[in-house]
């Protein structure tokens, strides 16, 4: 699995290629790839921050819903 450093390197490479791109389609593809790589690079940090903010799950007894008419 790729790490954040790998994705940052790919984003930098996409940025270099973006400067050398000749067509609009190529520029658009590289611009989108750059953004995706940056998002993937920060995903691990954001997931850890969300997990730290999430409340601790409590185990609760399963509730028995229904009227008991249809068994």
N, CA, C and O atoms as a CHARMM CRD file, in Angstrom:
* protein
*
  284
    1    1 UNK  N      0.84200  -1.17500   0.00000 PROA 1      0.00000
    2    1 UNK  CA     0.00000   0.00000   0.00000 PROA 1      0.00000
    3    1 UNK  C      0.89100   1.24400   0.00000 PROA 1      0.00000
    4    1 UNK  O      1.94200   1.26700   0.64100 PROA 1      0.00000
    5    2 UNK  N      0.47100   2.24200  -0.70300 PROA 2      0.00000
    6    2 UNK  CA     1.25400   3.46400  -0.80900 PROA 2      0.00000
    7    2 UNK  C      1.14300   4.28900   0.46400 PROA 2      0.00000
    8    2 UNK  O      0.14000   4.24400   1.17600 PROA 2      0.00000
    9    3 UNK  N      2.19300   5.03300   0.72400 PROA 3      0.00000
   10    3 UNK  CA     2.20400   5.89600   1.89700 PROA 3      0.00000
   11    3 UNK  C      1.96700   7.33300   1.47700 PROA 3      0.00000
   12    3 UNK  O      1.90100   7.64300   0.28800 PROA 3      0.00000
   13    4 UNK  N      1.84100   8.20400   2.46200 PROA 4      0.00000
   14    4 UNK  CA     1.60300   9.61700   2.18800 PROA 4      0.00000
   15    4 UNK  C      2.77400  10.22000   1.40800 PROA 4      0.00000
   16    4 UNK  O      2.57600  11.07800   0.54900 PROA 4      0.00000
   17    5 UNK  N      3.99500   9.76700   1.71200 PROA 5      0.00000
   18    5 UNK  CA     5.16500  10.29800   1.01300 PROA 5      0.00000
   19    5 UNK  C      5.13600   9.90300  -0.46400 PROA 5      0.00000
   20    5 UNK  O      5.52100  10.68800  -1.33100 PROA 5      0.00000
   21    6 UNK  N      4.67600   8.67600  -0.74200 PROA 6      0.00000
   22    6 UNK  CA     4.57000   8.23700  -2.14200 PROA 6      0.00000
   23    6 UNK  C      3.57900   9.11300  -2.90500 PROA 6      0.00000
   24    6 UNK  O      3.84400   9.53600  -4.03000 PROA 6      0.00000
   25    7 UNK  N      2.44100   9.37500  -2.27800 PROA 7      0.00000
   26    7 UNK  CA     1.42600  10.19900  -2.93400 PROA 7      0.00000
   27    7 UNK  C      1.91000  11.64100  -3.11700 PROA 7      0.00000
   28    7 UNK  O      1.60000  12.26900  -4.13000 PROA 7      0.00000
   29    8 UNK  N      2.65900  12.16600  -2.15700 PROA 8      0.00000
   30    8 UNK  CA     3.20000  13.52000  -2.31600 PROA 8      0.00000
   31    8 UNK  C      4.20400  13.56500  -3.45600 PROA 8      0.00000
   32    8 UNK  O      4.26200  14.55100  -4.19000 PROA 8      0.00000
   33    9 UNK  N      4.99500  12.51100  -3.61400 PROA 9      0.00000
   34    9 UNK  CA     5.95400  12.45700  -4.72300 PROA 9      0.00000
   35    9 UNK  C      5.22300  12.38800  -6.05600 PROA 9      0.00000
   36    9 UNK  O      5.62100  13.04100  -7.02000 PROA 9      0.00000
   37   10 UNK  N      4.15500  11.59800  -6.11200 PROA 10     0.00000
   38   10 UNK  CA     3.36600  11.50300  -7.34400 PROA 10     0.00000
   39   10 UNK  C      2.70100  12.84000  -7.66300 PROA 10     0.00000
   40   10 UNK  O      2.59600  13.21600  -8.83000 PROA 10     0.00000
   41   11 UNK  N      2.25000  13.56000  -6.63300 PROA 11     0.00000
   42   11 UNK  CA     1.63100  14.86900  -6.84700 PROA 11     0.00000
   43   11 UNK  C      2.65600  15.85300  -7.40800 PROA 11     0.00000
   44   11 UNK  O      2.34200  16.63900  -8.30100 PROA 11     0.00000
   45   12 UNK  N      3.88000  15.80700  -6.88200 PROA 12     0.00000
   46   12 UNK  CA     4.93400  16.69100  -7.38900 PROA 12     0.00000
   47   12 UNK  C      5.27700  16.34100  -8.83100 PROA 12     0.00000
   48   12 UNK  O      5.51500  17.22800  -9.65100 PROA 12     0.00000
   49   13 UNK  N      5.30200  15.04900  -9.13800 PROA 13     0.00000
   50   13 UNK  CA     5.59500  14.61900 -10.50600 PROA 13     0.00000
   51   13 UNK  C      4.49400  15.06500 -11.46800 PROA 13     0.00000
   52   13 UNK  O      4.77600  15.49100 -12.58800 PROA 13     0.00000
   53   14 UNK  N      3.23800  14.96500 -11.02600 PROA 14     0.00000
   54   14 UNK  CA     2.11500  15.40800 -11.85200 PROA 14     0.00000
   55   14 UNK  C      2.19000  16.91100 -12.09200 PROA 14     0.00000
   56   14 UNK  O      1.82900  17.38400 -13.16900 PROA 14     0.00000
   57   15 UNK  N      2.65400  17.66100 -11.10100 PROA 15     0.00000
   58   15 UNK  CA     2.78600  19.10800 -11.24900 PROA 15     0.00000
   59   15 UNK  C      3.86000  19.46300 -12.27100 PROA 15     0.00000
   60   15 UNK  O      3.69400  20.39900 -13.05200 PROA 15     0.00000
   61   16 UNK  N      4.95700  18.71600 -12.26600 PROA 16     0.00000
   62   16 UNK  CA     6.03000  18.93500 -13.25700 PROA 16     0.00000
   63   16 UNK  C      5.50800  18.61500 -14.65100 PROA 16     0.00000
   64   16 UNK  O      5.74100  19.37000 -15.59500 PROA 16     0.00000
   65   17 UNK  N      4.80000  17.49300 -14.78100 PROA 17     0.00000
   66   17 UNK  CA     4.25000  17.12000 -16.08100 PROA 17     0.00000
   67   17 UNK  C      3.20300  18.11600 -16.55000 PROA 17     0.00000
   68   17 UNK  O      3.03600  18.33000 -17.75000 PROA 17     0.00000
   69   18 UNK  N      2.50000  18.72400 -15.60500 PROA 18     0.00000
   70   18 UNK  CA     1.48800  19.71900 -15.94700 PROA 18     0.00000
   71   18 UNK  C      2.12600  20.92100 -16.63800 PROA 18     0.00000
   72   18 UNK  O      1.55300  21.49400 -17.56500 PROA 18     0.00000
   73   19 UNK  N      3.31300  21.29500 -16.17900 PROA 19     0.00000
   74   19 UNK  CA     4.02000  22.40600 -16.81800 PROA 19     0.00000
   75   19 UNK  C      4.46100  22.09000 -18.23300 PROA 19     0.00000
   76   19 UNK  O      4.62000  22.99300 -19.05500 PROA 19     0.00000
   77   20 UNK  N      4.66100  20.80400 -18.52300 PROA 20     0.00000
   78   20 UNK  CA     5.10800  20.39200 -19.85400 PROA 20     0.00000
   79   20 UNK  C      3.95900  19.96600 -20.76200 PROA 20     0.00000
   80   20 UNK  O      4.18800  19.65400 -21.93100 PROA 20     0.00000
   81   21 UNK  N      2.73200  19.94600 -20.25300 PROA 21     0.00000
   82   21 UNK  CA     1.58100  19.47000 -21.02700 PROA 21     0.00000
   83   21 UNK  C      1.29700  20.40500 -22.18300 PROA 21     0.00000
   84   21 UNK  O      1.44600  21.62300 -22.07600 PROA 21     0.00000
   85   22 UNK  N      0.87800  19.79800 -23.31300 PROA 22     0.00000
   86   22 UNK  CA     0.63200  20.58500 -24.51400 PROA 22     0.00000
   87   22 UNK  C     -0.85800  20.74300 -24.83500 PROA 22     0.00000
   88   22 UNK  O     -1.25800  21.76500 -25.39200 PROA 22     0.00000
   89   23 UNK  N     -1.66700  19.76900 -24.50100 PROA 23     0.00000
   90   23 UNK  CA    -3.08400  19.85200 -24.84400 PROA 23     0.00000
   91   23 UNK  C     -3.92300  20.14100 -23.59500 PROA 23     0.00000
   92   23 UNK  O     -3.49600  19.91300 -22.46300 PROA 23     0.00000
   93   24 UNK  N     -5.12200  20.64800 -23.84400 PROA 24     0.00000
   94   24 UNK  CA    -6.03900  20.93600 -22.73700 PROA 24     0.00000
   95   24 UNK  C     -6.45200  19.66100 -22.01100 PROA 24     0.00000
   96   24 UNK  O     -6.57500  19.65000 -20.78600 PROA 24     0.00000
   97   25 UNK  N     -6.66600  18.59300 -22.76500 PROA 25     0.00000
   98   25 UNK  CA    -7.07400  17.32900 -22.15300 PROA 25     0.00000
   99   25 UNK  C     -5.98400  16.80700 -21.22100 PROA 25     0.00000
  100   25 UNK  O     -6.27600  16.31700 -20.13000 PROA 25     0.00000
  101   26 UNK  N     -4.75700  16.91000 -21.64300 PROA 26     0.00000
  102   26 UNK  CA    -3.63700  16.44900 -20.81700 PROA 26     0.00000
  103   26 UNK  C     -3.49300  17.32000 -19.56900 PROA 26     0.00000
  104   26 UNK  O     -3.24600  16.81100 -18.47600 PROA 26     0.00000
  105   27 UNK  N     -3.64900  18.63000 -19.73700 PROA 27     0.00000
  106   27 UNK  CA    -3.56200  19.53500 -18.59000 PROA 27     0.00000
  107   27 UNK  C     -4.66900  19.24800 -17.58400 PROA 27     0.00000
  108   27 UNK  O     -4.43400  19.24800 -16.37500 PROA 27     0.00000
  109   28 UNK  N     -5.87800  19.00300 -18.08700 PROA 28     0.00000
  110   28 UNK  CA    -7.00800  18.71200 -17.21400 PROA 28     0.00000
  111   28 UNK  C     -6.77400  17.40700 -16.45500 PROA 28     0.00000
  112   28 UNK  O     -7.02700  17.34000 -15.25200 PROA 28     0.00000
  113   29 UNK  N     -6.29800  16.38000 -17.13900 PROA 29     0.00000
  114   29 UNK  CA    -6.03900  15.09000 -16.50500 PROA 29     0.00000
  115   29 UNK  C     -4.97700  15.21800 -15.41900 PROA 29     0.00000
  116   29 UNK  O     -5.12600  14.65600 -14.33400 PROA 29     0.00000
  117   30 UNK  N     -3.91000  15.95300 -15.70500 PROA 30     0.00000
  118   30 UNK  CA    -2.82700  16.10600 -14.73700 PROA 30     0.00000
  119   30 UNK  C     -3.24100  16.97800 -13.55400 PROA 30     0.00000
  120   30 UNK  O     -2.80500  16.74100 -12.42800 PROA 30     0.00000
  121   31 UNK  N     -4.07500  17.97900 -13.80100 PROA 31     0.00000
  122   31 UNK  CA    -4.57000  18.82800 -12.71900 PROA 31     0.00000
  123   31 UNK  C     -5.42100  18.00800 -11.75400 PROA 31     0.00000
  124   31 UNK  O     -5.31000  18.14800 -10.53600 PROA 31     0.00000
  125   32 UNK  N     -6.27700  17.14700 -12.32100 PROA 32     0.00000
  126   32 UNK  CA    -7.12500  16.29400 -11.48200 PROA 32     0.00000
  127   32 UNK  C     -6.28500  15.26400 -10.73100 PROA 32     0.00000
  128   32 UNK  O     -6.53400  14.99500  -9.55600 PROA 32     0.00000
  129   33 UNK  N     -5.29700  14.69100 -11.40500 PROA 33     0.00000
  130   33 UNK  CA    -4.42900  13.70000 -10.76000 PROA 33     0.00000
  131   33 UNK  C     -3.66900  14.33700  -9.60200 PROA 33     0.00000
  132   33 UNK  O     -3.51700  13.71700  -8.55000 PROA 33     0.00000
  133   34 UNK  N     -3.19800  15.54700  -9.78000 PROA 34     0.00000
  134   34 UNK  CA    -2.47400  16.25600  -8.72300 PROA 34     0.00000
  135   34 UNK  C     -3.36500  16.42100  -7.49400 PROA 34     0.00000
  136   34 UNK  O     -2.93300  16.17000  -6.37000 PROA 34     0.00000
  137   35 UNK  N     -4.60700  16.84400  -7.71300 PROA 35     0.00000
  138   35 UNK  CA    -5.53800  17.01700  -6.60300 PROA 35     0.00000
  139   35 UNK  C     -5.86100  15.71000  -5.89600 PROA 35     0.00000
  140   35 UNK  O     -5.97500  15.67400  -4.67100 PROA 35     0.00000
  141   36 UNK  N     -6.00900  14.64000  -6.66400 PROA 36     0.00000
  142   36 UNK  CA    -6.31400  13.33300  -6.07800 PROA 36     0.00000
  143   36 UNK  C     -5.14300  12.85000  -5.23900 PROA 36     0.00000
  144   36 UNK  O     -5.34200  12.34200  -4.13500 PROA 36     0.00000
  145   37 UNK  N     -3.93700  13.00000  -5.74100 PROA 37     0.00000
  146   37 UNK  CA    -2.76000  12.56000  -4.98300 PROA 37     0.00000
  147   37 UNK  C     -2.62100  13.34700  -3.67800 PROA 37     0.00000
  148   37 UNK  O     -2.25700  12.77900  -2.64800 PROA 37     0.00000
  149   38 UNK  N     -2.90400  14.63300  -3.71600 PROA 38     0.00000
  150   38 UNK  CA    -2.83400  15.42000  -2.47900 PROA 38     0.00000
  151   38 UNK  C     -3.89400  14.96500  -1.48300 PROA 38     0.00000
  152   38 UNK  O     -3.63300  14.90300  -0.28100 PROA 38     0.00000
  153   39 UNK  N     -5.08200  14.64700  -1.97400 PROA 39     0.00000
  154   39 UNK  CA    -6.14200  14.17400  -1.08900 PROA 39     0.00000
  155   39 UNK  C     -5.77900  12.82300  -0.47400 PROA 39     0.00000
  156   39 UNK  O     -6.02100  12.59000   0.71000 PROA 39     0.00000
  157   40 UNK  N     -5.19900  11.93900  -1.27900 PROA 40     0.00000
  158   40 UNK  CA    -4.78600  10.63700  -0.76200 PROA 40     0.00000
  159   40 UNK  C     -3.65200  10.77000   0.25300 PROA 40     0.00000
  160   40 UNK  O     -3.58000  10.00100   1.21200 PROA 40     0.00000
  161   41 UNK  N     -2.77200  11.74200   0.04100 PROA 41     0.00000
  162   41 UNK  CA    -1.65000  11.93600   0.95600 PROA 41     0.00000
  163   41 UNK  C     -2.13300  12.38400   2.33100 PROA 41     0.00000
  164   41 UNK  O     -1.54100  12.01000   3.34400 PROA 41     0.00000
  165   42 UNK  N     -3.19200  13.17300   2.37900 PROA 42     0.00000
  166   42 UNK  CA    -3.67800  13.68700   3.66200 PROA 42     0.00000
  167   42 UNK  C     -4.76700  12.80800   4.26600 PROA 42     0.00000
  168   42 UNK  O     -5.22600  13.07400   5.37600 PROA 42     0.00000
  169   43 UNK  N     -5.18700  11.76700   3.55400 PROA 43     0.00000
  170   43 UNK  CA    -6.30400  10.93600   4.01400 PROA 43     0.00000
  171   43 UNK  C     -5.99100  10.24300   5.34400 PROA 43     0.00000
  172   43 UNK  O     -6.85300  10.18800   6.22200 PROA 43     0.00000
  173   44 UNK  N     -4.78500   9.71800   5.50600 PROA 44     0.00000
  174   44 UNK  CA    -4.42500   9.01400   6.73700 PROA 44     0.00000
  175   44 UNK  C     -4.47400   9.91600   7.94500 PROA 44     0.00000
  176   44 UNK  O     -4.97700   9.52100   8.99700 PROA 44     0.00000
  177   45 UNK  N     -3.96300  11.11700   7.81100 PROA 45     0.00000
  178   45 UNK  CA    -3.97200  12.07600   8.91700 PROA 45     0.00000
  179   45 UNK  C     -5.40600  12.47000   9.27300 PROA 45     0.00000
  180   45 UNK  O     -5.76000  12.55900  10.44900 PROA 45     0.00000
  181   46 UNK  N     -6.22200  12.70500   8.25100 PROA 46     0.00000
  182   46 UNK  CA    -7.60400  13.10100   8.51100 PROA 46     0.00000
  183   46 UNK  C     -8.38200  11.96100   9.15700 PROA 46     0.00000
  184   46 UNK  O     -9.19800  12.20100  10.04600 PROA 46     0.00000
  185   47 UNK  N     -8.14500  10.73300   8.72700 PROA 47     0.00000
  186   47 UNK  CA    -8.84500   9.58300   9.30400 PROA 47     0.00000
  187   47 UNK  C     -8.47200   9.41100  10.77500 PROA 47     0.00000
  188   47 UNK  O     -9.32600   9.09400  11.60300 PROA 47     0.00000
  189   48 UNK  N     -7.20600   9.61800  11.09400 PROA 48     0.00000
  190   48 UNK  CA    -6.77500   9.50300  12.48800 PROA 48     0.00000
  191   48 UNK  C     -7.42200  10.59600  13.33800 PROA 48     0.00000
  192   48 UNK  O     -7.82100  10.34600  14.47500 PROA 48     0.00000
  193   49 UNK  N     -7.52700  11.80200  12.78900 PROA 49     0.00000
  194   49 UNK  CA    -8.15100  12.89900  13.53000 PROA 49     0.00000
  195   49 UNK  C     -9.64100  12.63200  13.75000 PROA 49     0.00000
  196   49 UNK  O    -10.17000  12.91300  14.82600 PROA 49     0.00000
  197   50 UNK  N    -10.32000  12.08800  12.73300 PROA 50     0.00000
  198   50 UNK  CA   -11.74200  11.76400  12.88200 PROA 50     0.00000
  199   50 UNK  C    -11.94300  10.66100  13.91100 PROA 50     0.00000
  200   50 UNK  O    -12.89100  10.70400  14.69500 PROA 50     0.00000
  201   51 UNK  N    -11.05300   9.67200  13.90900 PROA 51     0.00000
  202   51 UNK  CA   -11.17100   8.57000  14.86800 PROA 51     0.00000
  203   51 UNK  C    -10.96700   9.07600  16.29300 PROA 51     0.00000
  204   51 UNK  O    -11.60900   8.58200  17.21900 PROA 51     0.00000
  205   52 UNK  N    -10.08300  10.05400  16.48000 PROA 52     0.00000
  206   52 UNK  CA    -9.84200  10.59800  17.81100 PROA 52     0.00000
  207   52 UNK  C    -11.05000  11.39900  18.30000 PROA 52     0.00000
  208   52 UNK  O    -11.31500  11.43800  19.50100 PROA 52     0.00000
  209   53 UNK  N    -11.77100  12.02700  17.40200 PROA 53     0.00000
  210   53 UNK  CA   -12.91900  12.84000  17.77900 PROA 53     0.00000
  211   53 UNK  C    -14.17800  12.00300  17.98800 PROA 53     0.00000
  212   53 UNK  O    -15.11000  12.45300  18.65400 PROA 53     0.00000
  213   54 UNK  N    -14.22200  10.80400  17.43500 PROA 54     0.00000
  214   54 UNK  CA   -15.40700   9.95500  17.51200 PROA 54     0.00000
  215   54 UNK  C    -15.64700   9.50200  18.94700 PROA 54     0.00000
  216   54 UNK  O    -14.70000   9.12100  19.63600 PROA 54     0.00000
  217   55 UNK  N    -16.88900   9.53600  19.40700 PROA 55     0.00000
  218   55 UNK  CA   -17.15800   9.08700  20.77900 PROA 55     0.00000
  219   55 UNK  C    -16.93700   7.57900  20.89900 PROA 55     0.00000
  220   55 UNK  O    -17.06500   6.83300  19.92800 PROA 55     0.00000
  221   56 UNK  N    -16.60900   7.16300  22.09300 PROA 56     0.00000
  222   56 UNK  CA   -16.37300   5.75000  22.35100 PROA 56     0.00000
  223   56 UNK  C    -17.70200   5.00300  22.27100 PROA 56     0.00000
  224   56 UNK  O    -18.70600   5.43500  22.83600 PROA 56     0.00000
  225   57 UNK  N    -17.69000   3.87100  21.55800 PROA 57     0.00000
  226   57 UNK  CA   -18.91200   3.09900  21.43300 PROA 57     0.00000
  227   57 UNK  C    -19.21000   2.37000  22.73100 PROA 57     0.00000
  228   57 UNK  O    -18.32000   1.79200  23.35400 PROA 57     0.00000
  229   58 UNK  N    -20.45800   2.40300  23.12300 PROA 58     0.00000
  230   58 UNK  CA   -20.87800   1.68500  24.32500 PROA 58     0.00000
  231   58 UNK  C    -21.71700   0.49700  23.89800 PROA 58     0.00000
  232   58 UNK  O    -22.50400   0.58400  22.95600 PROA 58     0.00000
  233   59 UNK  N    -21.54400  -0.60800  24.59400 PROA 59     0.00000
  234   59 UNK  CA   -22.33200  -1.78700  24.28800 PROA 59     0.00000
  235   59 UNK  C    -23.66600  -1.68100  25.02600 PROA 59     0.00000
  236   59 UNK  O    -23.72000  -1.49300  26.24200 PROA 59     0.00000
  237   60 UNK  N    -24.71700  -1.80600  24.26000 PROA 60     0.00000
  238   60 UNK  CA   -26.05300  -1.71900  24.83400 PROA 60     0.00000
  239   60 UNK  C    -26.77800  -3.02700  24.54700 PROA 60     0.00000
  240   60 UNK  O    -26.49600  -3.70600  23.55900 PROA 60     0.00000
  241   61 UNK  N    -27.70000  -3.36300  25.41300 PROA 61     0.00000
  242   61 UNK  CA   -28.49900  -4.56400  25.21000 PROA 61     0.00000
  243   61 UNK  C    -29.37900  -4.38100  23.98000 PROA 61     0.00000
  244   61 UNK  O    -29.89400  -3.29200  23.72500 PROA 61     0.00000
  245   62 UNK  N    -29.54400  -5.46700  23.21900 PROA 62     0.00000
  246   62 UNK  CA   -30.37400  -5.39200  22.02700 PROA 62     0.00000
  247   62 UNK  C    -31.83200  -5.23300  22.44500 PROA 62     0.00000
  248   62 UNK  O    -32.33900  -5.99700  23.26700 PROA 62     0.00000
  249   63 UNK  N    -32.48800  -4.25100  21.88300 PROA 63     0.00000
  250   63 UNK  CA   -33.88500  -3.99000  22.22500 PROA 63     0.00000
  251   63 UNK  C    -34.78400  -4.87800  21.37200 PROA 63     0.00000
  252   63 UNK  O    -34.52600  -5.09700  20.18900 PROA 63     0.00000
  253   64 UNK  N    -35.81600  -5.37000  21.98100 PROA 64     0.00000
  254   64 UNK  CA   -36.76200  -6.22800  21.28500 PROA 64     0.00000
  255   64 UNK  C    -37.95100  -5.37200  20.88100 PROA 64     0.00000
  256   64 UNK  O    -38.82700  -5.08500  21.69700 PROA 64     0.00000
  257   65 UNK  N    -37.97600  -4.96700  19.61700 PROA 65     0.00000
  258   65 UNK  CA   -39.06300  -4.13300  19.12900 PROA 65     0.00000
  259   65 UNK  C    -40.19600  -5.01100  18.62700 PROA 65     0.00000
  260   65 UNK  O    -39.96900  -6.15300  18.22900 PROA 65     0.00000
  261   66 UNK  N    -41.37200  -4.50400  18.64400 PROA 66     0.00000
  262   66 UNK  CA   -42.52700  -5.20900  18.10100 PROA 66     0.00000
  263   66 UNK  C    -43.58800  -5.40700  19.15300 PROA 66     0.00000
  264   66 UNK  O    -43.36800  -5.16900  20.34100 PROA 66     0.00000
  265   67 UNK  N    -44.74200  -5.84700  18.69800 PROA 67     0.00000
  266   67 UNK  CA   -45.86500  -6.02400  19.60600 PROA 67     0.00000
  267   67 UNK  C    -45.96800  -7.43700  20.12600 PROA 67     0.00000
  268   67 UNK  O    -46.66400  -7.67100  21.11500 PROA 67     0.00000
  269   68 UNK  N    -45.31500  -8.37100  19.51100 PROA 68     0.00000
  270   68 UNK  CA   -45.40000  -9.75600  19.94400 PROA 68     0.00000
  271   68 UNK  C    -46.59900 -10.47800  19.36400 PROA 68     0.00000
  272   68 UNK  O    -46.87700 -11.61200  19.75300 PROA 68     0.00000
  273   69 UNK  N    -47.31800  -9.85100  18.44200 PROA 69     0.00000
  274   69 UNK  CA   -48.49500 -10.48200  17.84200 PROA 69     0.00000
  275   69 UNK  C    -48.10700 -11.48200  16.75700 PROA 69     0.00000
  276   69 UNK  O    -48.81800 -12.46400  16.54000 PROA 69     0.00000
  277   70 UNK  N    -47.01300 -11.24900  16.09000 PROA 70     0.00000
  278   70 UNK  CA   -46.61700 -12.10600  14.98600 PROA 70     0.00000
  279   70 UNK  C    -45.32800 -12.83300  15.35500 PROA 70     0.00000
  280   70 UNK  O    -44.23400 -12.30200  15.16200 PROA 70     0.00000
  281   71 UNK  N    -45.45700 -14.03700  15.87900 PROA 71     0.00000
  282   71 UNK  CA   -44.27800 -14.79800  16.25100 PROA 71     0.00000
  283   71 UNK  C    -44.09800 -15.97600  15.35100 PROA 71     0.00000
  284   71 UNK  O    -43.14700 -16.74000  15.51700 PROA 71     0.00000
